[in-house]
Amino acid sequence: MKKKLLFRCLIGAPIMITISLVITIIISLCTGHGEFYAAPHELMDLCGSPVVAVIVQTICSALLGAIIGGSFLIWDIEKWSLLKQTLVHFAVMAVPSFPLAYLLNWLPHYLYGALGYIGAFILMYIIIWLVMYFSTKNKIKKMNKQLDEINKDNK
């Protein structure tokens, strides 16, 4: 279990670093100024330099990625109900995400901006959960169909 947790954390960290880099590229492209914004200006001001801001953002992204990667072990706890797994997983993902997003200025520091970020987070979580749920349900249906065919052949 510990090896599995460590493995998932070590996989999650670089994935989240990559995601945050891709997001900075997309934001830079969307601004239309032809400049690369490696981190939010507010974070650069807070850190005192762009280099320190990028280091802080990269470390925080790795930490968040490790937490998210490790959180997928929750789905392996078979004695928990799907509802309990979902609620615990959501909490494990949301609790570190919101403070880090606030600290890194990934979300606006005013009420409606923060509520928009939280709403987008919840909406993305629901969409991803539904896709995973129906994908798993479809796989189970196929496996059951294969088992039925095997059972028919053995009779």
TILUMRO-995131 format. One record per residue (C-alpha): x, y, z; chain. Coordinates in steps of 0.5 Angstrom, whole numbers, plus 500, padded with zeros to 3 digits. Last residue first. Example, Ala and Ser with C-alpha at 12.3 -4.5 7.8 and 13.67 -1.06 7.14 Angstrom:
BEGIN
u=527 | v=498 | w=514 | chaine=A
u=525 | v=491 | w=516 | chaine=A
This chain:
BEGIN
u=454 | v=448 | w=459 | chaine=A
u=462 | v=451 | w=459 | chaine=A
u=460 | v=455 | w=453 | chaine=A
u=454 | v=459 | w=456 | chaine=A
u=458 | v=460 | w=462 | chaine=A
u=464 | v=463 | w=458 | chaine=A
u=459 | v=467 | w=454 | chaine=A
u=456 | v=470 | w=460 | chaine=A
u=463 | v=472 | w=463 | chaine=A
u=464 | v=476 | w=457 | chaine=A
u=457 | v=479 | w=458 | chaine=A
u=459 | v=481 | w=465 | chaine=A
u=466 | v=483 | w=463 | chaine=A
u=463 | v=488 | w=458 | chaine=A
u=458 | v=491 | w=463 | chaine=A
u=463 | v=492 | w=468 | chaine=A
u=467 | v=496 | w=462 | chaine=A
u=461 | v=500 | w=461 | chaine=A
u=460 | v=501 | w=468 | chaine=A
u=467 | v=503 | w=469 | chaine=A
u=467 | v=508 | w=463 | chaine=A
u=460 | v=511 | w=466 | chaine=A
u=463 | v=512 | w=473 | chaine=A
u=470 | v=515 | w=470 | chaine=A
u=466 | v=520 | w=465 | chaine=A
u=461 | v=522 | w=471 | chaine=A
u=467 | v=523 | w=476 | chaine=A
u=471 | v=528 | w=471 | chaine=A
u=464 | v=532 | w=469 | chaine=A
u=463 | v=532 | w=477 | chaine=A
u=470 | v=534 | w=478 | chaine=A
u=470 | v=539 | w=473 | chaine=A
u=464 | v=542 | w=475 | chaine=A
u=466 | v=543 | w=482 | chaine=A
u=473 | v=546 | w=480 | chaine=A
u=469 | v=551 | w=476 | chaine=A
u=464 | v=553 | w=482 | chaine=A
u=470 | v=554 | w=486 | chaine=A
u=474 | v=558 | w=481 | chaine=A
u=467 | v=562 | w=480 | chaine=A
u=466 | v=563 | w=487 | chaine=A
u=473 | v=566 | w=488 | chaine=A
u=472 | v=571 | w=483 | chaine=A
u=466 | v=573 | w=486 | chaine=A
u=469 | v=574 | w=492 | chaine=A
u=475 | v=577 | w=491 | chaine=A
u=482 | v=575 | w=490 | chaine=A
u=482 | v=572 | w=483 | chaine=A
u=484 | v=565 | w=483 | chaine=A
u=491 | v=562 | w=480 | chaine=A
u=494 | v=567 | w=485 | chaine=A
u=499 | v=562 | w=488 | chaine=A
u=496 | v=563 | w=495 | chaine=A
u=489 | v=563 | w=493 | chaine=A
u=490 | v=557 | w=488 | chaine=A
u=494 | v=553 | w=494 | chaine=A
u=489 | v=555 | w=499 | chaine=A
u=483 | v=552 | w=494 | chaine=A
u=487 | v=546 | w=492 | chaine=A
u=489 | v=543 | w=499 | chaine=A
u=482 | v=542 | w=501 | chaine=A
u=479 | v=541 | w=494 | chaine=A
u=483 | v=534 | w=493 | chaine=A
u=482 | v=531 | w=499 | chaine=A
u=475 | v=533 | w=500 | chaine=A
u=473 | v=531 | w=493 | chaine=A
u=476 | v=524 | w=495 | chaine=A
u=473 | v=523 | w=502 | chaine=A
u=466 | v=525 | w=498 | chaine=A
u=467 | v=520 | w=492 | chaine=A
u=469 | v=515 | w=497 | chaine=A
u=464 | v=516 | w=502 | chaine=A
u=459 | v=516 | w=496 | chaine=A
u=462 | v=510 | w=493 | chaine=A
u=461 | v=506 | w=499 | chaine=A
u=467 | v=504 | w=503 | chaine=A
u=469 | v=497 | w=504 | chaine=A
u=473 | v=497 | w=497 | chaine=A
u=478 | v=502 | w=499 | chaine=A
u=482 | v=502 | w=492 | chaine=A
u=478 | v=509 | w=490 | chaine=A
u=481 | v=512 | w=496 | chaine=A
u=488 | v=510 | w=493 | chaine=A
u=487 | v=516 | w=488 | chaine=A
u=488 | v=521 | w=493 | chaine=A
u=496 | v=519 | w=492 | chaine=A
u=496 | v=523 | w=485 | chaine=A
u=492 | v=529 | w=487 | chaine=A
u=497 | v=530 | w=493 | chaine=A
u=503 | v=529 | w=489 | chaine=A
u=500 | v=533 | w=484 | chaine=A
u=499 | v=539 | w=489 | chaine=A
u=506 | v=538 | w=492 | chaine=A
u=509 | v=538 | w=485 | chaine=A
u=504 | v=545 | w=483 | chaine=A
u=507 | v=548 | w=490 | chaine=A
u=514 | v=547 | w=488 | chaine=A
u=513 | v=549 | w=481 | chaine=A
u=509 | v=555 | w=483 | chaine=A
u=514 | v=557 | w=488 | chaine=A
u=520 | v=556 | w=483 | chaine=A
u=516 | v=560 | w=478 | chaine=A
u=515 | v=566 | w=483 | chaine=A
u=522 | v=566 | w=485 | chaine=A
u=525 | v=566 | w=478 | chaine=A
u=519 | v=572 | w=477 | chaine=A
u=522 | v=576 | w=482 | chaine=A
u=520 | v=579 | w=489 | chaine=A
u=516 | v=573 | w=491 | chaine=A
u=509 | v=577 | w=492 | chaine=A
u=510 | v=581 | w=486 | chaine=A
u=511 | v=575 | w=482 | chaine=A
u=505 | v=572 | w=485 | chaine=A
u=501 | v=578 | w=483 | chaine=A
u=504 | v=578 | w=476 | chaine=A
u=501 | v=571 | w=475 | chaine=A
u=507 | v=566 | w=473 | chaine=A
u=511 | v=564 | w=467 | chaine=A
u=507 | v=569 | w=463 | chaine=A
u=510 | v=569 | w=456 | chaine=A
u=510 | v=575 | w=452 | chaine=A
u=506 | v=576 | w=445 | chaine=A
u=501 | v=581 | w=448 | chaine=A
u=495 | v=576 | w=445 | chaine=A
u=493 | v=575 | w=452 | chaine=A
u=490 | v=568 | w=450 | chaine=A
u=497 | v=565 | w=448 | chaine=A
u=500 | v=567 | w=455 | chaine=A
u=494 | v=564 | w=458 | chaine=A
u=495 | v=558 | w=454 | chaine=A
u=503 | v=557 | w=456 | chaine=A
u=501 | v=558 | w=463 | chaine=A
u=496 | v=553 | w=463 | chaine=A
u=501 | v=548 | w=459 | chaine=A
u=506 | v=549 | w=465 | chaine=A
u=501 | v=548 | w=470 | chaine=A
u=499 | v=542 | w=467 | chaine=A
u=506 | v=539 | w=466 | chaine=A
u=508 | v=541 | w=474 | chaine=A
u=501 | v=537 | w=475 | chaine=A
u=504 | v=531 | w=471 | chaine=A
u=511 | v=531 | w=475 | chaine=A
u=508 | v=531 | w=482 | chaine=A
u=502 | v=526 | w=480 | chaine=A
u=507 | v=520 | w=478 | chaine=A
u=511 | v=521 | w=484 | chaine=A
u=505 | v=521 | w=489 | chaine=A
u=502 | v=515 | w=485 | chaine=A
u=509 | v=511 | w=486 | chaine=A
u=509 | v=513 | w=494 | chaine=A
u=502 | v=511 | w=495 | chaine=A
u=503 | v=504 | w=491 | chaine=A
u=509 | v=503 | w=495 | chaine=A
u=506 | v=505 | w=502 | chaine=A
u=500 | v=500 | w=500 | chaine=A
